[in-house]
Amino acid sequence: MYRYNQTDQRLVDERVIQFRDQMTRFLDGRLGEDEFRPLRLQNGLYIQRHAPMLRVAIPYGTLSSPQLRALADIARRYDRGYGHFTTRSNLQYNWIRLEDTPEILAELARVQMHAIQTSGNCIRNITTDAFAGVAADEILDPRPYCEIVRQWSIQAPEFLFLPRKFKIAISGGEEDRAAVRFHDIGARAKVAEDGRIGFEIFVGGGLGRTPMVGQLLRDFLPREDLLTYFEAILRVYNRYGRRDNKYKARIKILVKDLGLAGFLKEVEDEWAWTRGGPATLSGDRFQEMEAFFSPPGGALPACAEGTFRKALEDSRPFSRWVARNVVAHRQPGRTIVTLSLKKTGMPPGDATADQMEGVAALAERYSSGEIRVSHEQNLVLPQVCEEDLPALWEAARALGLATPNIGLLSDLVCCPGGDFCSLANARSIPVAEAIQRRFEDLDYQFDLGPLELNMSGCVNACGHHHIGHIGILGVDKNNEEWYQVTIGGREGNRAALGKVIGPSFAAGQIPEVIGRLLEVYVASRREEEIFIDTVERIGLAPFKARVYGEAAWA
Amino acid sequence: MGMIICRGQLVEDLWQWPPAEPPSAADPLAGGRVLLTLSQWLQHRDRARGAGCGVWLAPEEDPAMLLPDLPELSLIAIHFPVFTDGRGYSQARLLRERHGYGGELRAVGDVLQDQLPLMLRCGFDAFCLRTDQSLAEALRRIAGEP
């Protein structure tokens, strides 16, 4: 993992002092609400429905055990004993007190964490694949690049008042697990024919009010040019992005208005000035950064032989959990374990302080003290020996984190919704729970196979509903909560946006709607065909007919 | 005369702001420390060059328009209509780092103490703050107090 140097530490320490002063001036009336707003947002602080919300950055989703313990401790002392992991791998506290925020930021700084640029019209937390550095299909480990971009983005004074927020994702695997085509900039690792390392660059993707799949801006960008090129894109956006209408201010609108070719020309003209200049990255810089992320000696210690195979045969619950929650690590004998934050009855993505501490201890014992946050809102232990799986499973069960549902229907992604968020049009957590209860039967979920369900409480799309195989969007009609359903969205290499199936539904109807969609799938699927592939093959019509057709709605 | 902060010091602003009426051929420009809008500058360029004039840039204006005249200019004022409009930061960096402008680069308009450290790092060296801002506190921000 990356460890702060003096410069990094000074930056977060000074930020705490600065924000404490700004908060004091706000509370005693010397700093107006309008002037304070961007300052607090740049430090992760929102004013929400019930209380302020603080969003803590978890850079590229990577946490150490001491950091997760500190998050648990903050949850217990300053909040109500829990936190919410978000789809951009951050952590939100929903019940803090405004005046406590500087002290919470000071606590974070003590464990090399911060809440800088988790909100506001600036470059947000950099995200990546939760399996970065350990995935078997990896072209390169994206974390060193994420860290380089993180440091640049929080030290770039030019880009703190952009037209709108700006999100960057970097992915290193053959399969894109970072949704790079749904970010303002998405970079996907690529090795050129001559062996040079670099990235494919996508631009203008995003969800929200105007969902768009990012377009390929550059087929190959040598890694040395990562920052000069990003800076060129940001500068073009900062100068020419729309500022007259916040709904048309994201970079995707600028790309649309200029056309991809026109936008590319602006970027390349700008880049021509800085290409090869002082901000070009050197081989030393990559080596220095890579050293933080590779295990001592280049490989993890070999794992002991044990009783894992036998345990698989002996226990069906265990083998089920392994089938869903454990995937191959690049090093034989090691595995990647996902701890589910999607137990029925718990809001998706929420973890209690006790659970966080429990996971911190498990990571120390079984996973080199490292934890990842996935954009599907689960926690990942990235380096577990196969032989430790039975013991880890027992411990995770005791913490309520061993639901064997990763990638299945009940592993649904969901924003905090109208229960917490002041932007929401509708609640999402109770609807999520109703779906989980209706489809609680694990045999049925296993039979359905991989299925991604995403729900957002408003068009801002924090629940990424557009890219769910099934997407649910809360809408407001005459002050009532209604839910619009889409199908056919997907992330990954075959990224697509879901299509709306028809008029929206009341909350109580949603489980039945899902049930009907699944009936059509089960009746139409070919062998081994997953839900989304069936939707792509047969189209929307059979699903619409079943949902809106003959059977009357109660 | 208003007070501004220039290179860390509180000083009187000796410049005349852009005239409401476009300057005519008869207006004296020489020696008057007159600040012209970009379009006024371009229109009266022959007379204004060498006369000690400065230029006032709006956020949408391209600083590259001043490229041939940069050595003649002793002041460029970049206007922030609202402090959340960040275009001026890019204009400043372009002038300083790309075009090598060495004269006074002043932030004017909705300039608030909390943005001064960012402005300094983008190349501004003078600040005409919004009138409600405490100049004493602004000086402390500029001195690098967090």
Interface residues (C-beta under 8 A of the other chain):
Chain A: E14 R15 I17 Q18 D21 Q22 L31 E35 P38 L39 N121 P157 E158 F159 L160 F161 L162 R235 N238 R239 R243 W273
Chain B: F83 T84 D85 G86 R87 Y89 S90 R93 R98 L112 D114 P117 L118 M119 R121 C122 P146
